[in-house]
Amino acid sequence: MFSLISGVIVLGGSTTGLWYFLPRNGKPHPLAKRPLLDSVIPICIVSGLGVGVALIVAAYVELAS
């Protein structure tokens, strides 16, 4: 059950981060223009999406068996 709750939280946070860092009016987000963060932000968002889905699937498998 803990896997399901934490998976939903991680997946929701990553989805919110994806929406938050989208360009507005053709201009990138100010944090996305920083030298280090321009590569770290996409990695964190994609990793969060993957971990969130994996936690939800793990909870489903645990509850189904």
C-alpha positions as CSV (number, residue, x, y, z in Angstrom):
1,M,0.0,0.0,0.0
2,F,2.9,2.3,0.8
3,S,4.2,1.7,-2.8
4,L,1.0,2.8,-4.3
5,I,0.8,6.0,-2.3
6,S,4.4,7.0,-2.9
7,G,4.1,6.0,-6.5
8,V,1.1,8.3,-7.0
9,I,3.0,11.1,-5.2
10,V,6.1,10.7,-7.3
11,L,4.2,10.4,-10.5
12,G,2.1,13.5,-9.7
13,G,5.1,15.5,-8.7
14,S,6.9,14.6,-12.0
15,T,3.9,15.4,-14.0
16,T,3.5,18.8,-12.2
17,G,7.2,19.5,-12.8
18,L,6.8,18.7,-16.5
19,W,3.9,21.1,-16.8
20,Y,5.7,23.8,-14.7
21,F,8.9,23.8,-16.8
22,L,7.1,24.1,-20.2
23,P,8.0,27.2,-22.2
24,R,5.6,30.1,-21.9
25,N,5.1,32.5,-24.8
26,G,8.1,30.9,-26.6
27,K,10.5,31.6,-23.7
28,P,12.0,28.9,-21.6
29,H,11.6,28.8,-17.8
30,P,14.3,30.9,-16.1
31,L,15.6,27.9,-14.1
32,A,15.9,25.9,-17.3
33,K,18.4,28.4,-18.7
34,R,20.9,27.8,-15.9
35,P,24.1,26.0,-16.9
36,L,23.7,22.9,-14.6
37,L,19.9,22.8,-14.3
38,D,19.3,22.7,-18.1
39,S,20.4,19.1,-18.1
40,V,19.4,18.0,-14.6
41,I,15.7,19.1,-14.9
42,P,14.8,16.7,-17.7
43,I,16.7,13.8,-16.1
44,C,14.8,14.3,-12.9
45,I,11.4,14.6,-14.6
46,V,11.9,11.4,-16.7
47,S,13.3,9.5,-13.7
48,G,10.4,10.5,-11.6
49,L,7.9,9.4,-14.2
50,G,9.7,6.0,-14.4
51,V,10.0,5.5,-10.7
52,G,6.4,6.5,-10.1
53,V,5.0,4.1,-12.7
54,A,7.3,1.3,-11.3
55,L,6.1,1.9,-7.8
56,I,2.4,1.8,-8.9
57,V,3.0,-1.4,-10.9
58,A,4.9,-3.0,-7.9
59,A,1.9,-2.1,-5.6
60,Y,-0.5,-3.7,-8.1
61,V,1.6,-6.9,-8.3
62,E,1.8,-7.0,-4.5
63,L,-1.9,-6.5,-4.0
64,A,-2.9,-9.0,-6.8
65,S,-0.9,-11.9,-5.4
